[in-house]
Amino acid sequence: MMRVVHVDSSSVTEEALQPAIAWLRDGRIVAFPTDTLYGLAVDPRSPSAVRALFDLKGRSAGMALPLIAASPAHVEALCGPLGAVSARLAAAFWPGPLSLVLDAPASITPEVHAWHHTVAIRVPAHALAQALTRAFGAPLTATSANRTGEAATKTANTLGEIANDDRVLVIDGGPAPGGPPSTIVDARGSLPVLVREGAIAWDRVLRSIEE
């Protein structure tokens, strides 16, 4: 049976998200809307929660999980200060659908980054997604809310069997905007590298550095 908390994304409060926060702290999984699609959140520092998420999605252990944070300061609290190019991109595109590849801290469960020792993280342009990470007090996973190989979804009522899993609590915050996933960029060096094409065009990324 689907466990659901209804929240108004436009006027969300941390108090309204407390059932989801308690669920996450108990090592379980929350489905929630982002500025692209519905995602699945767990504490990336919890090995048992991360394993449950991989099991729920039927995801290969070699596939890393993206993260979201409430603010750039939230990102730096986890991963350390941003380099010059990464900081410029963060200033240009956060909040928004641009994920930056950063060095993974030791606190992150290795399965999250598939033992590559980097994480892709962003600040989403969605009040509910930001409030969830802010209320939790640390970045969360934000992989798409679907089983691997199946279509991602924009609404809570189209989550399918994932929503009925005993490990999942759904935050129904209304429809997500949809569209492509976040663009992933590795800007740790002097020149940025496109890791995955997505919502922000690569030429926009390059122009933001040149300007």
N, C-alpha and C positions, 0 to 999 in steps of 0.2 A: 504494500500500500504506500502511495506517495506521501511523504512528509513534506509539508510546504509552509513557508512563512511568506505572507504577502507584504510587500514593502513598496511604498511610492518612491521610485528612483529620483524624482525631482525634489523631494523634501525628506530624504532619508536621514535618520538619526542613528547614532551609535547604540542608543538604547533599544531601538527596534531590531538591531542586528544581534543582540545578546544571545538569543537562542542559537544562532549560527556560530557565534564565537565559542560558546560552550561546546558545541558539536565538534568544531575544529580542535579545540584543546583536548577533547577526548580521543583524538586520533582518527576522526572520521572525515567524510567528504562532503563538501558543499557545492552545489550547482548554483551559478549566479550569472547575471548579465554583465557584459563588458561593453566597450565601445565598438566592438566588432560582432562577436557571437556570444552565446552562453558558454561559460567555462566551468572547469572543475577545480576547486581549491582544496588543498591540504597544506599542512605545515611541512615545508621542505626539509625541516630539521628532524622530522620524525620518521625513522626507518619503517615502522609498521604502517604509518599512514601512507607513505610513498608506495610501499608494496601493495597496499589495498587499492590505490589508484591505478597502478599498472594492471592489477588483476581485473578491476572493473572495466577498464578500457580494452583489455586484451592487447595491450601495447608491448612491443618488443623491448627487452631490457636494454638494447643498444640505442634507444631513442630518447633523447633528452627532453626535459619538461621546461617550458618557459615560466617565468615568474613575473609578477606585478608587484608594485609598491605604491604607497600613498603619495610620495613626493620624492624629489631628488635627494633630499636629506635622508629619507628612509633608505634609498638605494645605497648611499654612501655609508650609512650606519652598518649595512651588511657587508658591502664589498670594498669599502675604503674610498678615498678621494678619486674622483674621475680624472682621467688624463685630459690634456688640453683639447684634443679633437672630440673625444666623447662628451666633454662638458659643453662644447659648442653645439653639438647635435642635440643634447638634452635640452639646452636653452631654446633651440629652434623648434623642437618637435614634441616636447613633453609639456603638458599631458597629450598623449596621442599614440597612434599605432606604429611607433618606431621602437624596436627592441635593440638594446645595446649588449654586445658580448663583453662580459667582464670576468675577471678572475674569480673563481668560486672560493668562498671562505671554507675553512675546515668544518664549520658547523653544518654545512649543507650535506644531506645524505648523498653519497656518491652516485646512487642510481638516478638522482635528479639530473646530473650532468653527464650521465653515461661514462663516468670515469675519465672525462676529458678535462676536468678541472676548470671549466668555464661555465657561466650561466648567461642566458639571454633574458634580460629584464627590462621592464618599461613602467612608466606611469600612465595608466589608461585615462582617457578623457571621458570618464563616466563616474558620476557622483557616487553611485552605489558601490562600484568596484573599489574606488578610493576609500570610501568609508569603511568597507569591510577590512581592508588591510590596515587602515589606521586603528580601528577598534581592536584588531588582533594584536597589533603592536609590532608586526614584522611582515616582510614580504610573504606572499603565498604563491602556490602554483596557479597557473591559469590556462591549462591545456583545454582544448575544445571539448565540450560536453557531448561526446559521442563515442561509440565503440570504434576502434581503429578500422578504417576502411569504409565506415558508414558516413553519411552526410552530417555535417555539423548543423546546429539549429539556432534559430533566432528567438524562440519563445519557450517558456517553461512547459507548456502543454504539448510540445512536440519532442520532449526529451526521450520518450519511449521507455524501454525497460530500465534504462539507467536510473530514472526517477523512482522506480519501484524497488530498487535495491535497498536492503536494510541499512547499508552503510551511508546512504545519501540523504541529505537534507536539501531541499530546493528552496532558494530564495526567488520568488516570483516578483520581479521588479518591472514587469511589462516587457514588451519586445525589445530585443537588442537591434541596433541599426543594421547589422548584417554587413555584407561586403567582404573583401579579401582579408586575410589575416595580417598581422603586423609585419612590416619590413624588418629584417634582422640585419644589423650591420656590426662588423668588428672594427672598431676605431681605436684599438689600443696602440697601434703603430702610428707612424707619421702620415700614412694614407689609409682611408677607410676601405674596407673590403665588404662587398655585398655577399651576405650568407644566404639570404632568402628574399626573393622579390615579394612585395606585398602591397599594402594600402598606400604607402608613400613611395612615389616614383624615385628611382635611383638618381635621375638627373636633378631632382629637387634636393636630395641629400648632398650631392656634390656642390650644387650652387650655394647651399647654406654654409659650406666651409669656405668657399671662395669669396663670399661677400664680406 
